[in-house]
Amino acid sequence: MAAVTPDTGLPFRQLEVFHAVMETGSVAAAARVLGVSQPSLSRSLQRLEDQMRLPLFQRHRKRLVPTAEAQRLFEMVAPAVHQMRAITATAARIADGEASLFRFAATQSVVRVLLPRALRTMRRRVPGLRLFLDTVTRSRHVEYLLSSQGECVVSLAEVDHPLIAAREVARAPLVALMPSEHPLASRGPLTPAMLEHEAVMLFERSGPHSNAIDAFFAGHDRPSTATWIRFSDAAVGLAAEGAGIALVDGFTAMGWLPPGLVQVPLADPPSFTARLYWNAERPGSRLVGMLGDVLMAEAKDHG
């Protein structure tokens, strides 16, 4: 097989296969992502190594370990693959007649009340506005924006990426949710010591909720009885049924709560920041800026 030269280049499909293997760490996972058979993908990967005349992976048991050359190639290939995916996604939207559709994503906390209020205002300003709201986990924010699946993301998570721009749109404190008959329901603001022996719901590590709860209990003992959860909606439901005290962001606690569930303030609570994120190299439509403006206004009016 001919070697790679500046004149011959590499087929994009082989680079896409290589990118998928680097991201997933295995041929089987890459084949699932690309929707092809493992033998077909293995052959494409082998052709790429043959053309480059060097190994890109070391086979270690069932794992593929990238070589130093593979790491260098991946740094160049990844932006090209993201760009091609963006082109493909845009072409598909145009072909489907959805070029004017405002598609974006948001995390659960802001979707509960703040975002619906903002979208209601936007619909008044833009008659016939067509919306597509995605829900993405914080681990997929960067992928969602760089691949142009949507124009922006509204989230409490912090995103640090050179190609992602951000704008702060709202802040809310950490609060407690509990049944109105709970002994602490009328004793706020609550201190960490007051919750030490209570059944409290805690979030998985490394997320914005977990970080805020850690900050609140800094220097104090955490509750001795805890239920570990992943999503704020689960905290609301469990607290409403008396399964424990929920410590959640103020965005989740905005507006309507289940009957009998009350919001109780905390002493010196940490705060959450809701941010609007977008691809800095593809700012999107005017609706991105409008969404940020309206979110800020709604947060100020209903804070």
C-alpha positions in Angstrom: 0.0 0.0 0.0 1.3 3.5 -0.9 2.7 5.5 1.9 1.2 8.9 2.9 2.7 11.9 1.2 1.6 15.6 1.1 0.1 14.8 -2.4 -1.8 11.6 -1.5 -3.2 12.6 1.9 -5.4 10.3 4.0 -9.1 9.4 3.5 -11.3 11.2 6.0 -13.1 8.0 6.9 -9.8 6.5 8.2 -9.2 9.6 10.3 -12.8 9.3 11.6 -12.2 5.7 12.6 -8.9 6.6 14.3 -10.6 9.5 16.2 -13.4 7.1 17.4 -10.9 4.5 18.6 -8.9 7.2 20.4 -12.0 8.6 22.1 -13.5 5.2 23.1 -10.3 3.2 23.8 -11.4 0.1 22.0 -12.3 -1.2 18.5 -15.6 -2.6 19.8 -16.8 0.7 21.3 -15.6 2.7 18.3 -17.6 0.3 16.0 -20.7 0.9 18.0 -20.3 4.7 17.9 -19.8 4.6 14.1 -22.4 2.0 13.4 -20.0 -0.4 11.6 -18.8 -3.9 12.2 -15.6 -4.5 14.2 -13.8 -6.3 11.3 -14.5 -3.4 9.0 -13.3 -0.9 11.5 -10.2 -3.0 12.3 -9.3 -3.1 8.5 -9.7 0.7 8.2 -7.4 1.2 11.2 -4.8 -1.3 9.8 -4.9 0.5 6.4 -4.1 3.8 8.2 -1.2 2.3 10.1 0.1 0.7 6.8 -0.1 4.0 5.0 1.7 5.9 7.8 4.2 3.0 8.0 4.2 3.1 11.8 2.1 1.5 14.6 -0.5 3.8 16.2 -1.5 1.5 19.0 0.1 -1.2 21.2 -2.2 -4.1 21.7 -2.3 -4.9 25.5 -4.7 -7.7 26.3 -8.1 -6.3 25.2 -7.0 -2.7 25.3 -5.5 -0.4 22.7 -2.7 1.8 24.1 -2.0 4.8 21.8 1.6 5.5 20.8 3.2 8.9 21.1 2.7 9.3 17.4 -1.0 8.5 17.8 -1.4 11.2 20.5 0.2 13.8 18.1 -2.0 12.8 15.3 -5.1 12.9 17.5 -4.4 16.5 18.5 -4.6 17.5 14.8 -7.5 15.1 13.8 -9.9 16.0 16.6 -10.7 19.6 15.5 -11.2 18.4 11.9 -13.6 15.7 12.9 -15.6 18.1 15.0 -15.7 20.5 12.1 -16.9 17.9 9.7 -19.6 16.8 12.1 -20.8 20.4 12.4 -21.0 20.6 8.6 -22.9 17.4 8.4 -25.3 18.4 11.1 -26.0 21.8 9.5 -26.5 20.2 6.1 -29.0 17.8 7.6 -30.9 20.6 9.3 -31.1 22.5 6.0 -32.2 19.5 4.1 -35.0 18.9 6.7 -36.1 22.5 6.5 -35.0 23.2 10.1 -32.4 25.8 9.5 -34.5 28.3 11.5 -35.0 26.0 14.5 -33.5 27.2 17.8 -31.9 24.1 19.3 -30.1 24.2 22.7 -29.7 22.3 25.9 -30.1 22.9 29.6 -29.6 21.0 32.8 -32.4 20.0 35.1 -32.2 22.7 37.7 -32.8 25.6 35.3 -35.3 23.6 33.2 -37.7 23.4 36.2 -38.8 27.0 36.4 -36.3 29.7 35.3 -35.9 28.5 31.7 -39.7 28.0 31.0 -40.3 31.6 32.2 -37.5 32.8 29.8 -38.9 30.8 26.9 -42.4 32.2 27.5 -41.0 35.7 27.2 -39.0 34.8 24.0 -42.1 33.4 22.3 -43.9 36.7 22.9 -41.0 38.6 21.3 -40.5 36.2 18.4 -43.9 34.9 17.1 -43.7 31.5 15.6 -40.4 30.7 17.4 -39.6 27.0 16.9 -37.6 25.4 19.8 -35.8 22.1 20.4 -34.7 21.6 24.0 -32.1 18.9 24.7 -31.0 17.6 28.1 -27.3 16.8 28.3 -25.1 15.8 31.3 -22.3 18.1 32.3 -19.7 15.6 30.9 -21.2 16.1 27.4 -21.4 19.9 27.3 -18.2 20.4 25.3 -19.0 17.6 22.8 -22.6 19.0 22.3 -21.3 22.5 21.5 -18.3 21.6 19.4 -20.2 19.2 17.3 -22.9 21.8 16.7 -25.7 19.6 18.0 -27.2 22.8 19.5 -26.4 26.5 19.7 -25.9 26.8 23.4 -26.1 25.2 26.8 -27.5 26.6 30.0 -25.9 24.9 33.0 -24.7 25.2 36.6 -21.6 23.2 35.8 -18.3 24.9 35.1 -16.9 24.4 31.6 -13.3 25.2 31.0 -12.4 24.9 27.3 -10.6 27.2 24.9 -13.3 27.0 22.3 -16.2 27.5 24.7 -17.4 31.0 25.6 -19.5 31.7 28.7 -21.8 34.3 30.1 -23.2 34.4 33.7 -27.0 34.7 33.7 -28.2 34.0 37.2 -27.2 33.1 40.8 -29.0 31.2 43.5 -28.1 29.9 46.9 -28.0 26.4 48.3 -31.3 25.8 50.2 -33.0 23.0 52.1 -36.3 21.4 51.2 -38.3 19.4 53.8 -41.9 18.7 54.8 -43.6 21.5 56.6 -44.1 19.4 59.7 -40.4 18.7 60.1 -39.0 20.2 63.4 -36.5 22.3 61.5 -39.0 23.7 59.0 -39.5 26.8 61.1 -36.0 27.2 62.5 -34.0 28.6 59.6 -31.5 29.7 58.7 -30.1 26.2 59.3 -26.4 25.7 60.3 -24.3 22.6 59.5 -24.5 21.6 63.2 -28.3 21.6 63.0 -28.2 19.0 60.2 -25.6 16.7 61.7 -28.0 14.1 62.9 -30.6 14.5 60.2 -31.3 12.3 57.1 -29.9 14.4 54.3 -29.7 13.8 50.6 -26.2 14.2 49.1 -25.1 14.4 45.5 -22.5 12.4 43.6 -19.0 13.8 43.9 -17.4 16.5 41.7 -20.7 18.1 40.5 -21.8 21.6 41.4 -24.3 20.4 44.0 -21.6 18.2 45.7 -19.2 21.1 45.7 -21.7 23.5 47.2 -22.6 21.0 49.9 -18.9 20.4 50.7 -18.5 24.1 51.1 -21.5 24.4 53.4 -20.2 21.6 55.7 -16.6 22.7 55.5 -15.1 22.4 59.0 -18.1 20.5 60.3 -19.2 16.9 60.4 -21.4 15.8 57.5 -24.8 14.3 58.3 -24.5 10.8 59.8 -27.5 9.5 57.7 -27.5 10.3 54.0 -29.1 9.2 50.7 -26.9 9.6 47.7 -28.6 10.8 44.5 -27.6 12.2 41.1 -30.4 14.6 40.0 -32.1 17.5 41.7 -35.6 16.3 40.6 -35.1 13.1 42.6 -34.2 15.2 45.7 -37.5 17.1 45.4 -39.5 14.0 45.1 -37.8 12.2 48.0 -38.0 15.2 50.3 -41.7 15.6 49.5 -42.3 12.0 50.7 -40.3 12.6 53.9 -37.3 10.5 52.8 -34.9 13.1 54.0 -33.9 16.8 53.8 -32.8 17.8 50.3 -30.0 20.4 49.9 -30.5 21.8 46.4 -29.8 24.9 44.3 -32.2 27.8 44.5 -33.2 27.3 40.9 -34.6 23.9 41.6 -36.6 25.4 44.5 -38.0 28.3 42.5 -41.8 28.4 41.9 -44.1 25.5 42.6 -43.2 22.8 45.1 -45.1 19.6 45.9 -47.9 20.1 48.6 -46.4 20.2 52.1 -42.8 20.7 50.9 -41.2 24.0 52.1 -38.0 25.8 51.4 -35.8 26.6 54.4 -32.8 29.0 54.1 -29.3 28.0 55.2 -26.9 30.0 57.2 -24.2 31.6 55.0 -25.1 29.4 52.0 -22.8 28.8 49.0 -24.2 30.0 45.7 -24.7 28.4 42.3 -24.0 30.2 39.1 -26.1 29.5 36.0 -24.1 30.2 32.8 -24.9 30.3 29.1 -22.2 28.5 27.1 -21.7 28.5 23.3 -19.1 27.6 20.7 -16.9 30.7 20.4 -16.0 29.8 16.8 -19.7 29.5 15.9 -21.6 32.1 18.0 -25.0 31.0 16.7 -28.1 33.0 16.0 -29.3 36.2 17.6 -31.5 33.9 19.8 -28.5 32.9 21.8 -28.0 36.4 23.0 -31.7 36.9 23.5 -31.9 33.8 25.7 -29.1 35.2 27.9 -30.7 38.6 28.3 -34.1 37.1 29.1 -32.7 34.6 31.6 -30.9 37.5 33.4 -34.1 39.5 33.5 -36.2 36.6 34.8 -33.7 35.7 37.5 -33.7 39.3 38.7 -37.5 39.6 38.7 -38.1 36.3 40.4 -35.0 35.9 42.5 
